[in-house]
Amino acid sequence: MKPAPFDYVRPDSLAEACKLLAGDDDARVIAGGQTLVPMLAMRLARPARLVDILRLPELAGIRKDSDSVVVGATTRQAQAERDPVIRASVPMLARVLPWVGHPPTRNRGTIGGSIANADPSAEIPLVAVTLGAEIVLATTAGPAAMPADEFFVGPMVTSINQGECVSAIRFPVWTHQRIGVGFFEVSARKSDFAFVAAAAQVALDEEERCLDVALGLGGVGDRPLRLDVSSLVGTRLDAKSAAQAVHAASVDLDAASDLHASASYRRRVATTLCLRALEQARADAAVRPALGAR
């Protein structure tokens, strides 16, 4: 099939892009196009106008602030995958990116595009929610920001209003010396969207006791979830403590059923993957004594 007719606009500034989006409730943003273009071809999406933001310099690049790493919305996924700042300061994102799509799609796909698309099975939104990232928005009134957990509302639904677009993602940087990450997912084929995915990041002290921990699930419900496993702080992340914390955090997990997997299957797999991710993160932190050595 071919797309339905649409107007194509390439604004010269971010302010102009927001103005165009605010003036047309049937306009859509396009950057990498790895999700939108197939939807257009199948006529699952029929916007009257596409606003191309890919070449806007305000939206590109990766930089480190005092306590965060800011990734511009149009930064290619492949660029972030290779970036030394991401590897050193946001190790969970570095671990997850090779699982996002395939090399050709990562060469075109953008970090902000994955966030804005809000697929509940996508890996980049999972990292954003798990780490407590902040989504920075461009609006007609100026920049705004909100926590990732509030940004994602449901499957392919976000808190973006008309006249707004994602401009950057601000990932927090952990300052502990011994940090490890773990990630596992189950999918039909490698690099397909996950039926269930679990991501963990832990920080250990010199005696290998947990100083901080973050654990998230993707693909289980209608959006990525961060689980409260704060009870693990102060423990050695042994199997018994981890199992108790994961069970308590996931006992009321609202899992979805579809053609790919039942809710009961997703709940069982979620528990297993969470435990594996925590163990991998603990082992990773134990052998990597300094964050700067990554």
C-alpha positions as CSV (number, residue, x, y, z in Angstrom):
1,M,0.0,0.0,0.0
2,K,0.9,3.7,-0.2
3,P,0.4,6.4,2.3
4,A,-2.6,8.7,2.1
5,P,-1.8,12.2,0.8
6,F,-0.2,14.6,3.3
7,D,1.6,17.9,3.4
8,Y,5.3,17.9,4.4
9,V,6.9,20.7,6.3
10,R,10.5,21.2,7.4
11,P,10.6,24.0,10.0
12,D,13.8,26.1,10.5
13,S,13.5,26.2,14.3
14,L,12.0,24.4,17.2
15,A,9.7,27.4,17.9
16,E,8.4,27.2,14.3
17,A,7.8,23.4,14.7
18,C,5.7,23.9,17.9
19,K,3.7,26.7,16.1
20,L,3.0,24.4,13.2
21,L,1.9,21.6,15.6
22,A,-0.2,23.9,17.6
23,G,-2.1,25.2,14.6
24,D,-3.0,21.8,13.2
25,D,-4.5,19.0,15.3
26,D,-4.0,16.6,12.5
27,A,-0.2,17.2,12.2
28,R,2.4,14.6,13.3
29,V,6.1,14.9,14.1
30,I,8.5,12.8,12.1
31,A,12.3,12.3,12.7
32,G,13.7,8.8,12.2
33,G,10.4,7.5,10.9
34,Q,11.1,3.9,11.8
35,T,7.6,3.5,13.3
36,L,5.6,6.2,11.6
37,V,6.6,5.4,8.0
38,P,5.4,1.8,8.1
39,M,2.2,3.0,9.7
40,L,1.7,5.5,6.9
41,A,2.3,2.9,4.3
42,M,-0.3,0.6,5.8
43,R,-2.6,3.6,6.3
44,L,-2.8,2.9,10.0
45,A,-1.9,6.6,10.4
46,R,-3.3,9.3,8.2
47,P,-1.9,12.7,9.3
48,A,-2.8,15.7,7.1
49,R,0.7,17.1,7.7
50,L,4.2,15.8,8.7
51,V,6.5,18.2,10.5
52,D,10.1,17.0,10.0
53,I,12.2,18.0,13.1
54,L,15.2,15.8,12.3
55,R,17.6,18.5,11.1
56,L,16.9,21.0,14.0
57,P,20.2,21.5,15.7
58,E,18.5,22.2,19.1
59,L,17.4,18.6,19.3
60,A,20.6,16.8,18.5
61,G,23.6,15.6,20.6
62,I,24.5,14.1,24.0
63,R,25.9,16.1,26.8
64,K,26.6,15.6,30.5
65,D,25.4,18.0,33.1
66,S,26.4,17.9,36.8
67,D,23.9,15.2,37.8
68,S,22.4,14.0,34.5
69,V,23.1,13.1,30.8
70,V,20.9,15.0,28.4
71,V,20.2,13.1,25.1
72,G,18.6,15.2,22.3
73,A,15.4,13.8,20.9
74,T,16.8,13.4,17.4
75,T,19.9,11.6,18.5
76,R,20.2,8.4,16.5
77,Q,20.0,5.2,18.6
78,A,23.1,3.9,17.0
79,Q,25.0,7.1,18.0
80,A,23.9,6.7,21.6
81,E,24.8,3.0,21.5
82,R,28.5,3.9,20.7
83,D,28.7,7.1,22.8
84,P,31.4,7.1,25.5
85,V,29.3,9.4,27.8
86,I,26.4,7.0,27.7
87,R,28.6,4.0,28.4
88,A,30.2,5.8,31.3
89,S,27.3,7.5,32.9
90,V,24.1,5.7,31.8
91,P,25.2,2.1,31.7
92,M,21.7,0.7,31.7
93,L,20.9,2.6,28.4
94,A,24.2,1.3,26.9
95,R,23.3,-2.3,27.9
96,V,19.8,-2.1,26.4
97,L,20.4,-0.3,23.1
98,P,21.8,-3.4,21.2
99,W,18.4,-5.0,21.9
100,V,16.4,-2.1,20.2
101,G,15.3,-3.2,16.8
102,H,18.1,-4.1,14.3
103,P,21.2,-2.3,13.2
104,P,19.6,-0.7,10.2
105,T,16.7,0.6,12.3
106,R,19.0,1.9,15.0
107,N,20.9,3.8,12.3
108,R,17.8,5.8,11.5
109,G,15.7,5.5,14.6
110,T,15.9,8.3,17.3
111,I,15.9,8.2,21.1
112,G,13.1,10.7,21.3
113,G,11.1,8.9,18.6
114,S,11.0,5.7,20.7
115,I,10.0,7.8,23.8
116,A,7.3,9.6,21.9
117,N,5.9,6.4,20.4
118,A,5.4,5.0,23.9
119,D,5.2,1.3,22.9
120,P,4.9,-0.5,26.3
121,S,7.3,-3.2,25.0
122,A,10.0,-0.8,23.9
123,E,13.3,-0.9,25.7
124,I,14.2,2.9,25.7
125,P,11.0,3.9,27.5
126,L,11.7,1.1,30.0
127,V,15.1,2.5,30.8
128,A,13.6,6.0,31.2
129,V,11.0,4.9,33.7
130,T,13.4,2.5,35.6
131,L,16.0,5.2,36.1
132,G,13.5,8.0,36.8
133,A,14.5,10.0,33.7
134,E,12.9,13.4,32.9
135,I,11.2,14.0,29.5
136,V,11.9,17.5,28.3
137,L,9.2,19.0,26.0
138,A,9.3,21.9,23.6
139,T,6.0,23.9,23.8
140,T,4.8,27.2,22.3
141,A,5.3,28.7,25.8
142,G,8.9,27.4,26.1
143,P,10.5,24.3,27.5
144,A,8.8,22.1,30.0
145,A,9.6,18.8,31.7
146,M,7.9,15.9,33.5
147,P,9.0,12.5,35.0
148,A,9.0,9.6,32.6
149,D,6.5,7.8,34.9
150,E,4.0,10.6,34.3
151,F,4.8,11.0,30.6
152,F,3.6,7.5,29.6
153,V,-0.1,7.2,29.9
154,G,-0.9,3.9,28.0
155,P,-0.1,2.0,24.9
156,M,1.1,4.6,22.3
157,V,-0.4,7.3,24.5
158,T,1.6,10.1,26.3
159,S,1.0,13.3,28.1
160,I,2.1,15.4,25.0
161,N,-0.4,18.1,24.2
162,Q,-1.1,19.7,20.8
163,G,1.8,22.1,20.0
164,E,4.4,20.1,21.9
165,C,7.1,17.6,21.1
166,V,9.8,15.8,22.9
167,S,13.1,17.8,22.8
168,A,15.4,15.8,25.1
169,I,15.6,13.1,27.7
170,R,17.5,13.8,30.9
171,F,18.8,10.6,32.4
172,P,20.0,10.8,36.0
173,V,23.7,9.8,36.7
174,W,24.3,7.7,39.8
175,T,27.4,8.9,41.7
176,H,28.2,5.7,43.5
177,Q,31.5,4.1,42.7
178,R,30.4,0.5,42.1
179,I,27.4,0.3,39.7
180,G,26.2,-2.7,37.8
181,V,23.3,-3.3,35.4
182,G,21.3,-6.2,34.3
183,F,18.8,-6.7,31.4
184,F,16.8,-9.7,30.1
185,E,13.9,-10.0,27.7
186,V,11.8,-12.6,26.1
187,S,10.7,-12.1,22.5
188,A,9.8,-14.2,19.4
189,R,13.1,-13.2,17.8
190,K,16.1,-11.2,19.0
191,S,15.4,-7.5,18.5
192,D,11.7,-7.9,18.2
193,F,9.5,-6.2,20.7
194,A,9.6,-8.0,24.0
195,F,6.8,-10.0,25.5
196,V,8.5,-9.2,28.9
197,A,11.6,-7.3,29.7
198,A,13.3,-6.6,33.0
199,A,16.1,-4.0,33.6
200,A,18.0,-3.5,36.9
201,Q,20.7,-1.2,38.2
202,V,22.4,-1.5,41.6
203,A,25.1,0.2,43.5
204,L,27.2,-1.6,46.0
205,D,29.5,-0.4,48.8
206,E,33.0,-1.8,49.5
207,E,31.4,-4.7,51.4
208,E,29.1,-5.5,48.5
209,R,26.0,-4.3,50.3
210,C,23.3,-2.6,48.3
211,L,23.4,1.2,48.4
212,D,20.8,1.8,45.8
213,V,18.6,-0.2,43.4
214,A,16.3,0.4,40.5
215,L,14.2,-2.3,38.8
216,G,11.7,-2.0,35.9
217,L,9.5,-4.1,33.7
218,G,8.4,-3.6,30.1
219,G,5.9,-5.4,28.0
220,V,3.8,-6.7,30.9
221,G,1.2,-4.0,31.1
222,D,0.1,-0.9,29.2
223,R,3.3,1.0,29.9
224,P,6.7,0.5,31.5
225,L,6.7,0.0,35.2
226,R,9.2,0.7,38.0
227,L,9.0,-1.8,40.9
228,D,9.6,-0.7,44.5
229,V,12.4,-3.0,45.7
230,S,13.8,-0.4,48.2
231,S,13.8,-3.1,50.8
232,L,16.9,-4.5,49.2
233,V,19.0,-1.5,50.2
234,G,21.4,-2.6,53.0
235,T,21.3,-6.3,51.9
236,R,23.8,-8.3,50.0
237,L,21.3,-8.9,47.3
238,D,21.2,-12.6,48.1
239,A,18.7,-14.8,46.4
240,K,16.3,-15.0,49.3
241,S,16.2,-11.2,49.8
242,A,15.8,-10.6,46.1
243,A,13.0,-13.1,45.8
244,Q,11.1,-11.6,48.7
245,A,11.4,-8.1,47.4
246,V,10.4,-9.0,43.8
247,H,7.4,-11.0,45.0
248,A,6.2,-8.1,47.2
249,A,6.6,-5.6,44.4
250,S,4.9,-7.7,41.8
251,V,2.1,-9.5,43.7
252,D,-0.5,-7.1,42.3
253,L,1.0,-6.8,38.9
254,D,-1.6,-6.0,36.3
255,A,-0.5,-8.0,33.2
256,A,-2.0,-7.9,29.7
257,S,-3.1,-10.9,27.6
258,D,-2.8,-10.8,23.8
259,L,-2.0,-13.1,20.8
260,H,1.6,-13.4,21.9
261,A,1.3,-14.3,25.6
262,S,-1.2,-14.7,28.4
263,A,-1.3,-12.5,31.5
264,S,-0.3,-15.5,33.7
265,Y,2.7,-16.2,31.5
266,R,3.8,-12.6,31.6
267,R,3.5,-12.6,35.4
268,R,5.6,-15.8,35.8
269,V,8.2,-14.6,33.3
270,A,8.4,-11.1,34.9
271,T,9.4,-12.6,38.2
272,T,12.1,-14.8,36.7
273,L,13.5,-12.0,34.6
274,C,13.5,-9.5,37.5
275,L,15.6,-12.0,39.6
276,R,18.0,-12.6,36.7
277,A,18.4,-8.9,36.1
278,L,19.1,-8.2,39.7
279,E,21.6,-11.0,39.9
280,Q,23.4,-9.8,36.7
281,A,23.5,-6.3,38.0
282,R,24.9,-7.4,41.4
283,A,27.6,-9.5,39.7
284,D,28.4,-6.6,37.3
285,A,28.8,-4.2,40.1
286,A,31.0,-6.6,42.0
287,V,33.6,-6.9,39.2
288,R,33.5,-3.2,38.1
289,P,34.8,-1.2,41.1
290,A,34.6,2.2,39.5
291,L,31.9,3.8,37.3
292,G,34.6,5.7,35.4
293,A,36.2,2.4,34.3
294,R,33.3,1.5,32.0
